[in-house]
Amino acid sequence: MKYDVVVVGAGPAGCVTARFAAENGAKVLIIERRSEVGVPVLCGEGISRKIDEWDMLEGDRWIAGRMDGARIYSPDGTMVKLSADLAGNETGYVVYRDIFDQELARRAVKAGVKIMMNTMAIGLLKDNDKITGVKAKQFDEEVDIEADLVVGTDGVESKIGQWAGIETRLNPKDLETCAQYTLTNVECTDAYCDFYLGREIAPGGYIWVFPKGKDTANVGIGILASLSESGMAKQLLDRFIANDPRFKNSEPIRFLAGAAPVANPVETVRDNLILVGDAARHVDAITGGGLTCCLEGGKIAGETIGKAVEEQDFSKEMLSAYETGWKEAFGKKLKRNYLVKEIMLDFDDKTLNMLADSLKDYKFEGISTLRLIKALVLKHPTLLMKLRHLMKVSKEAKE
Ligand SMILES: Cc1cc2nc3c(=O)[nH]c(=O)nc-3n(C[C@H](O)[C@H](O)[C@H](O)COP(=O)(O)OP(=O)(O)OC[C@H]3O[C@@H](n4cnc5c(N)ncnc54)[C@H](O)[C@@H]3O)c2cc1C
C-alpha cells in the first residue's frame, strides 16, 4: 500500500486535513481504529457559528440547535449573560457530533480520500530515521502502509507525535477529566448554553448545560486531573443534576467519560510528519473546546500538504508553512487562554463571585473568551498586569 499521505484518525481534524490535502492533489488514506466514524460521541457538542465562514459542512442535519447566547454562573448563583441580541452572529450551535464527523468524512471521500475502518496505527515505519509510513493492525492482521507523509490526528491520547520523538505527554494540570449525560425530558426553556463555575462545583473546570433539541440537553463536567480523584467528575455531576429542578423528571439516554487536553500546543511538524487537532494540543485551555481549531488547522494543514505533494518535498522546512499558518490563525489565542487558565486556577469561590458581580450588568457585544477576558480586564486592570507578567515569564522560559 502506497499513498502520498496517511492520516491516523477520522475525527474532525483528520477528515478536514485529508479533504483539503486531496482537493489540493494528494493521494490520501485515513485509517480509523473505531468501527464507525464519530461514534461513540465524546463531546459536549457546542461550537461557535464562526464555522459558517469556512464552508465545512453542507445542509443542516448536523445541527441540534442554534443558540441565542451563553450564561455563566458564579458559585453564589450570580449570572453573567452574553446574549445574541448584542452578539449577532457570534453565538453558537449545539451539534449532533456523530453526524457532524460523518459529514466531514463524506466531504473528504468526495474529494477522493480513501478510509480504512477498524484499522489501528501501532507504530511508524522508518527507514533509518526517516518516517516512511505507518504500521497498522486491521482486525488481527498487520499491514504496512507506506506514505511520504504521516498526519497524526489521533486525538487526546495521540501516540503518533511520541513515536516521532515529540514530547506530547500531558501533565495532570493540563488535562480535564470529563463526564457527561445526555438527559431527556428536561425543562430547558430557552436556547442558552449555561456554564457553572466554582471550586466545589467543578475544581479547575466547569459544569455545562447545552440544550440539544426538544426536551433534551447535554449536561457535563470537566475538572482538572491535578485537582481531582478517580470517579470525582461523575460524583460532582450527579450531585449537580440531583439538585437542579430542571432535571427532576429527566432520564439519561447517553453517558460518556473522556478527557480533554488544556495544554500548550506541541511541536507540530517534523520531516514527513504533521500533527493536527487534539494531537497537536490545539484546544482552548479555558473552555476545553477544540473543534474550531480542528477545522481551521485542518484546512491549513491540508493546503500545505497539497503544496508539499506538488513539489515532492516533505521536509520540516516545507511543512513549516502549516505551523506558521496555525500560529497566525489561532496561536495567539491558545497561548493567551492557557495563561488565563493558569490565573483562574488561583481564584477561590469568593473571587469568582466578586468577578461575576462586577460583570453582571456588562453589555457584551459578542460571545467569545476574548470578549470575556477584555471585560474582566477593563473592570479589574490588575488582571492585565498578572497576564503580562505571565506572558513575560513564559517568553523568558522559552528563550
Ligand atoms: C467530554 C468532552 C466534551 C467536549 N466538548 C466540546 C465542545 O462542546 N466543543 C468543542 O469544541 N470541543 C469539545 N471537546 C473537545 C473535542 O471533542 C475535541 O477537541 C475534538 O474531538 C478533537 O478532534 P480530533 O479530530 O483532534 O480528535 P478526535 O475527535 O478525538 O478523533 C481522533 C480519532 O483518532 C482515532 N484514533 C486514535 N488513535 C488511533 C490509532 N492509533 N489508529 C487509528 N485511529 C486512531 C480515534 O478513534 C478518533 O476517531 C470535548 C471533549 C470532551 C472529552
The ligand as an SDF file (V2000), in Angstrom:
LIG
                    3D

 53 58  0  0  0  0  0  0  0  0999 V2000
  -16.4430   15.3660   27.3480 C   0  0  0  0  0  0  0  0  0  0  0  0
  -15.8930   16.2600   26.2920 C   0  0  0  0  0  0  0  0  0  0  0  0
  -16.6510   17.3470   25.8800 C   0  0  0  0  0  0  0  0  0  0  0  0
  -16.1640   18.2010   24.8800 C   0  0  0  0  0  0  0  0  0  0  0  0
  -16.9590   19.2140   24.4470 N   0  0  0  0  0  0  0  0  0  0  0  0
  -16.5450   20.0230   23.4520 C   0  0  0  0  0  0  0  0  0  0  0  0
  -17.3990   21.0320   22.9410 C   0  0  0  0  0  0  0  0  0  0  0  0
  -18.5290   21.1960   23.3750 O   0  0  0  0  0  0  0  0  0  0  0  0
  -16.9180   21.8310   21.9550 N   0  0  0  0  0  0  0  0  0  0  0  0
  -15.6600   21.6610   21.4120 C   0  0  0  0  0  0  0  0  0  0  0  0
  -15.2640   22.4310   20.5210 O   0  0  0  0  0  0  0  0  0  0  0  0
  -14.8540   20.6800   21.8730 N   0  0  0  0  0  0  0  0  0  0  0  0
  -15.2660   19.8470   22.8560 C   0  0  0  0  0  0  0  0  0  0  0  0
  -14.4480   18.8350   23.2940 N   0  0  0  0  0  0  0  0  0  0  0  0
  -13.1610   18.6310   22.6230 C   0  0  0  0  0  0  0  0  0  0  0  0
  -13.3680   17.9990   21.2450 C   0  0  0  0  0  0  0  0  0  0  0  0
  -14.1550   16.8530   21.3720 O   0  0  0  0  0  0  0  0  0  0  0  0
  -12.0080   17.6740   20.6270 C   0  0  0  0  0  0  0  0  0  0  0  0
  -11.2420   18.8650   20.5900 O   0  0  0  0  0  0  0  0  0  0  0  0
  -12.1450   17.1140   19.2180 C   0  0  0  0  0  0  0  0  0  0  0  0
  -12.8360   15.8930   19.2010 O   0  0  0  0  0  0  0  0  0  0  0  0
  -10.7550   16.8810   18.6320 C   0  0  0  0  0  0  0  0  0  0  0  0
  -10.8740   16.3260   17.3550 O   0  0  0  0  0  0  0  0  0  0  0  0
   -9.6790   15.4460   16.7710 P   0  0  0  0  0  0  0  0  0  0  0  0
  -10.0600   15.1190   15.3800 O   0  0  0  0  0  0  0  0  0  0  0  0
   -8.3930   16.1200   17.0340 O   0  0  0  0  0  0  0  0  0  0  0  0
   -9.6670   14.1600   17.6960 O   0  0  0  0  0  0  0  0  0  0  0  0
  -10.8350   13.0920   17.9470 P   0  0  0  0  0  0  0  0  0  0  0  0
  -12.1650   13.6420   17.6740 O   0  0  0  0  0  0  0  0  0  0  0  0
  -10.5630   12.5360   19.2950 O   0  0  0  0  0  0  0  0  0  0  0  0
  -10.5260   11.9950   16.8470 O   0  0  0  0  0  0  0  0  0  0  0  0
   -9.3950   11.1760   16.9420 C   0  0  0  0  0  0  0  0  0  0  0  0
   -9.6880    9.9080   16.1540 C   0  0  0  0  0  0  0  0  0  0  0  0
   -8.4920    9.1430   16.0590 O   0  0  0  0  0  0  0  0  0  0  0  0
   -8.8080    7.7860   16.2680 C   0  0  0  0  0  0  0  0  0  0  0  0
   -7.5780    7.1180   16.7230 N   0  0  0  0  0  0  0  0  0  0  0  0
   -6.9210    7.3310   17.8930 C   0  0  0  0  0  0  0  0  0  0  0  0
   -5.8080    6.5590   17.9420 N   0  0  0  0  0  0  0  0  0  0  0  0
   -5.7750    5.8680   16.7730 C   0  0  0  0  0  0  0  0  0  0  0  0
   -4.8680    4.9000   16.2270 C   0  0  0  0  0  0  0  0  0  0  0  0
   -3.7710    4.5150   16.9070 N   0  0  0  0  0  0  0  0  0  0  0  0
   -5.1240    4.3840   14.9980 N   0  0  0  0  0  0  0  0  0  0  0  0
   -6.2390    4.7650   14.3100 C   0  0  0  0  0  0  0  0  0  0  0  0
   -7.1390    5.6640   14.7850 N   0  0  0  0  0  0  0  0  0  0  0  0
   -6.8960    6.2190   15.9920 C   0  0  0  0  0  0  0  0  0  0  0  0
   -9.9200    7.8160   17.3080 C   0  0  0  0  0  0  0  0  0  0  0  0
  -10.6830    6.6220   17.3050 O   0  0  0  0  0  0  0  0  0  0  0  0
  -10.7240    9.0180   16.8400 C   0  0  0  0  0  0  0  0  0  0  0  0
  -11.7170    8.6760   15.9140 O   0  0  0  0  0  0  0  0  0  0  0  0
  -14.8850   17.9720   24.3010 C   0  0  0  0  0  0  0  0  0  0  0  0
  -14.1160   16.8860   24.7430 C   0  0  0  0  0  0  0  0  0  0  0  0
  -14.5990   16.0320   25.7110 C   0  0  0  0  0  0  0  0  0  0  0  0
  -13.7760   14.8570   26.1440 C   0  0  0  0  0  0  0  0  0  0  0  0
  1  2  1  0
  2  3  1  0
  2 52  2  0
  3  4  2  0
  4  5  1  0
  4 50  1  0
  5  6  2  0
  6  7  1  0
  6 13  1  0
  7  8  2  0
  7  9  1  0
  9 10  1  0
 10 11  2  0
 10 12  1  0
 12 13  2  0
 13 14  1  0
 14 15  1  0
 14 50  1  0
 15 16  1  0
 16 17  1  0
 16 18  1  0
 18 19  1  0
 18 20  1  0
 20 21  1  0
 20 22  1  0
 22 23  1  0
 23 24  1  0
 24 25  2  0
 24 26  1  0
 24 27  1  0
 27 28  1  0
 28 29  2  0
 28 30  1  0
 28 31  1  0
 31 32  1  0
 32 33  1  0
 33 34  1  0
 33 48  1  0
 34 35  1  0
 35 36  1  0
 35 46  1  0
 36 37  1  0
 36 45  1  0
 37 38  2  0
 38 39  1  0
 39 40  1  0
 39 45  2  0
 40 41  1  0
 40 42  2  0
 42 43  1  0
 43 44  2  0
 44 45  1  0
 46 47  1  0
 46 48  1  0
 48 49  1  0
 50 51  2  0
 51 52  1  0
 52 53  1  0
M  END
$$$$
